[in-house]
Amino acid sequence: MRIVRLPGIHHDSNVIVIVGTLGNIVIDSGTSWYQSLQLERIQGILQEDSTEVAAVDRILLTSRRFPCSGGASFLSEQLNQCPVHVHKEGQSSLETGDFFTTWANRFDSDMPALAAEVVNDKEVFPLGNGQVCAISLPGHCSDNMVYHIPEKNLVIAGLLIPRADRPTRWDMPTGCLPDIVNSLRTLRGLKPETIIPLQGPAIKGRKHVIDVITRHLEFFEACIDNDGAVPKSWLRPAQTALWLTPNPPWPLEEKEETN
């Protein structure tokens, strides 16, 4: 099994291409802004593993939010009408092209409508030499999914962990602070060695992964104790921000120990 992270461009989520012996899956699509480039990047990865561009079996979304889903309709059409899957809480938003609940309006964009299929909690997608396991972990929104690949001890976390250095927001439609705490505890229980967040580099190494999850978890637990308030020193999120910005900044990469 081969897993490739295509780094997010501007507001785009990371796009993940998973190449298996019995099929291929794309996780998240980015916005519609760079969808043609995303298609080229995906096809380029698949071309490396075949003399011809291999088929994509399905697109799995971690959320209906525009940075994750905006390019899904285009990619599905261009990749042989492969189905797009989203949690049932986000299905109607995608099928109606709702630019409010997807937050496309925050990006001054339309939301391309698409016929989405439901992905269920604990659903498994076998790929021959590995499998992708869907897990419902709400908090940022009710439709947030993460995808666990046990063979690689890897989790694609979506908006549960936007970046190692940026905690997710819950003050958005269907967001829930206690759900974030419960979801992070579940994530920690999976004991992943690698986490691919919504944006930014992968979080690698068991110690670094645990440190990042613990930092995020302790922050949200403190927010609950503080009646849902974030520290006063933190800036108000920008209109398009799906995360909070710590002040002082949290580390993005693991700090090297010095003697």
C-alpha positions in Angstrom: 0.0 0.0 0.0 1.2 3.5 -0.9 0.0 6.6 0.8 0.8 10.0 -0.7 -0.1 13.4 0.9 -0.6 16.1 -1.7 0.0 19.3 0.4 -2.9 21.7 0.6 -2.7 24.8 -1.6 -3.8 28.1 0.0 -7.1 27.2 1.8 -7.2 23.6 0.4 -7.0 20.6 2.7 -4.3 18.0 2.2 -5.4 15.5 -0.5 -4.5 11.9 0.2 -4.0 9.3 -2.5 -4.0 5.7 -1.3 -2.8 3.1 -3.8 -3.6 -0.5 -3.0 -3.2 -3.8 -4.9 -7.0 -4.1 -5.4 -8.0 -0.4 -5.7 -7.3 3.2 -5.1 -8.9 5.8 -2.8 -8.7 9.6 -2.6 -9.4 11.3 0.7 -10.6 14.9 0.5 -10.6 17.0 -2.6 -9.5 20.6 -1.6 -11.6 23.6 -2.7 -12.8 24.1 -6.3 -10.2 26.7 -6.8 -7.3 24.4 -7.8 -9.4 21.3 -8.8 -7.7 21.0 -12.2 -4.3 21.0 -10.6 -5.5 18.5 -8.0 -6.6 16.2 -10.9 -3.2 16.4 -12.5 -1.5 15.6 -9.2 -3.7 12.6 -8.5 -3.3 11.2 -12.0 0.5 11.7 -11.7 0.6 9.6 -8.6 -1.5 6.9 -10.1 0.6 6.9 -13.3 3.7 6.2 -11.2 2.2 2.8 -10.2 0.9 1.8 -13.6 1.7 2.1 -17.3 -1.8 3.7 -17.6 -3.6 6.0 -15.3 -5.3 3.7 -12.8 -8.9 4.2 -11.8 -10.0 5.8 -8.5 -12.6 3.6 -6.8 -14.1 6.4 -4.5 -13.5 9.7 -2.9 -13.9 9.8 0.9 -14.5 13.1 2.6 -13.5 14.0 6.2 -16.1 16.8 6.2 -18.6 18.8 4.1 -16.5 21.9 4.7 -15.5 23.6 1.5 -11.7 23.2 1.9 -12.3 19.4 2.1 -15.2 19.0 -0.4 -15.3 21.9 -2.9 -13.4 20.1 -5.6 -15.2 16.7 -5.1 -17.8 17.1 -7.8 -15.2 18.0 -10.5 -12.8 15.2 -9.4 -15.6 12.6 -9.4 -16.6 13.6 -12.9 -13.1 13.5 -14.2 -12.2 10.2 -12.4 -14.8 8.1 -14.2 -17.7 9.2 -12.1 -16.3 7.6 -9.0 -18.6 7.9 -6.0 -18.1 10.5 -3.3 -18.7 9.5 0.3 -19.5 11.7 3.3 -21.0 11.3 6.8 -24.8 11.2 6.6 -24.9 14.6 8.5 -23.2 16.2 5.5 -24.9 14.5 2.7 -27.8 16.9 2.1 -25.4 19.9 2.2 -23.4 18.4 -0.7 -26.4 17.3 -2.7 -28.0 20.7 -2.6 -24.8 22.7 -3.0 -25.5 24.5 0.2 -22.8 27.2 0.5 -23.8 28.1 4.0 -23.3 24.8 5.9 -20.3 24.0 3.7 -18.9 27.5 4.4 -18.2 28.0 0.7 -19.8 31.5 1.2 -17.0 32.4 3.6 -14.6 31.9 0.7 -16.8 33.9 -1.7 -17.4 30.7 -3.7 -20.3 28.6 -5.0 -20.5 25.0 -3.8 -20.7 22.6 -6.7 -23.5 20.1 -5.9 -22.9 16.4 -6.2 -24.7 13.1 -5.5 -23.0 11.9 -2.4 -23.1 8.5 -0.8 -23.1 7.9 3.0 -20.0 6.6 4.7 -20.9 5.0 8.0 -19.0 4.8 11.3 -16.8 1.7 11.3 -17.2 1.1 7.6 -14.2 -0.7 6.0 -12.8 -0.2 2.5 -10.5 -3.1 1.6 -7.6 -2.4 -0.8 -6.0 -5.8 -1.0 -2.8 -5.1 0.9 -4.5 -2.9 3.5 -7.8 -1.3 4.4 -9.2 2.1 5.2 -11.5 2.2 8.3 -14.0 5.1 8.7 -14.5 6.4 12.2 -17.0 9.1 13.1 -15.3 11.6 15.4 -17.4 14.8 15.7 -16.6 18.0 17.4 -15.6 20.6 14.8 -18.9 19.6 13.1 -21.3 16.7 13.4 -20.1 15.1 10.1 -16.4 14.9 10.9 -14.8 11.6 9.9 -11.3 10.3 10.3 -9.8 7.4 8.4 -7.7 4.8 10.1 -5.2 2.6 8.1 -4.2 -0.1 10.6 -1.5 -1.6 8.4 0.4 1.7 8.5 -0.7 2.8 12.0 -1.8 6.0 10.4 -4.8 8.3 10.8 -6.1 10.9 8.4 -7.7 13.3 11.0 -9.3 16.0 8.9 -10.7 18.9 11.0 -10.2 17.1 14.3 -6.6 18.2 14.1 -6.3 21.0 11.5 -2.6 21.3 12.0 -0.2 20.2 14.8 0.0 23.9 15.9 -3.6 24.9 15.4 -6.6 23.6 17.4 -9.9 23.2 15.7 -12.9 25.4 16.2 -16.3 24.4 17.7 -18.1 27.7 17.5 -19.5 26.8 14.0 -22.7 25.1 12.9 -23.0 21.7 14.6 -19.7 22.2 16.5 -19.5 20.8 20.0 -16.7 21.3 22.5 -17.3 18.2 24.7 -17.4 16.1 21.5 -14.0 17.3 20.5 -12.6 16.1 23.9 -14.2 12.7 23.5 -13.1 12.4 19.9 -9.5 13.3 20.8 -9.5 10.7 23.6 -10.7 8.1 21.0 -8.0 9.2 18.6 -5.4 8.8 21.4 -6.7 5.3 22.1 -5.9 4.3 18.5 -2.1 4.9 19.3 -1.3 6.0 15.8 2.3 6.5 14.7 1.4 9.0 12.0 -1.4 11.6 11.8 -2.1 13.5 8.6 -4.0 16.7 9.6 -6.2 18.9 7.6 -3.3 21.0 6.4 0.4 21.1 6.9 3.0 18.3 7.3 2.2 14.9 8.7 2.7 14.4 12.4 5.2 11.5 12.7 6.6 9.3 15.5 4.6 7.9 18.4 6.0 10.4 20.9 5.4 13.4 18.7 1.9 12.2 17.9 1.0 11.7 21.6 2.5 15.1 22.5 0.4 16.8 19.8 -2.8 15.0 20.8 -2.2 15.7 24.5 -1.5 19.4 23.8 -4.8 19.7 21.9 -6.7 17.7 24.4 -5.5 19.7 27.4 -6.4 22.9 25.6 -10.0 21.9 25.0 -10.3 20.5 28.6 -9.2 23.9 29.9 -11.8 25.6 27.6 -14.5 23.5 29.2 -13.3 24.5 32.7 -13.3 28.1 31.5 -17.0 28.0 30.4 -16.1 27.5 26.7 -13.8 30.6 26.5 -10.4 30.7 24.8 -7.5 32.7 26.2 -8.0 36.4 25.8 -4.5 36.7 24.2 -5.6 34.7 21.2 -6.7 36.6 18.1 -10.2 36.3 16.8 -10.3 33.8 13.9 -10.4 35.2 10.4 -13.6 34.7 8.4 -12.2 31.7 6.6 -10.3 30.1 9.5 -11.4 26.6 10.5 -9.0 26.7 13.4 -7.8 28.9 16.3 -4.4 30.5 16.4 -2.5 30.1 19.7 -0.6 32.9 21.3 2.2 32.2 22.0 2.5 29.9 19.0 2.4 26.1 19.5 5.3 24.2 17.8 4.5 22.8 14.4 7.4 20.3 14.3 8.8 18.1 17.0 11.5 19.9 19.0 14.9 18.2 18.8 16.5 17.5 22.2 19.8 19.1 22.8 22.5 17.9 25.2 
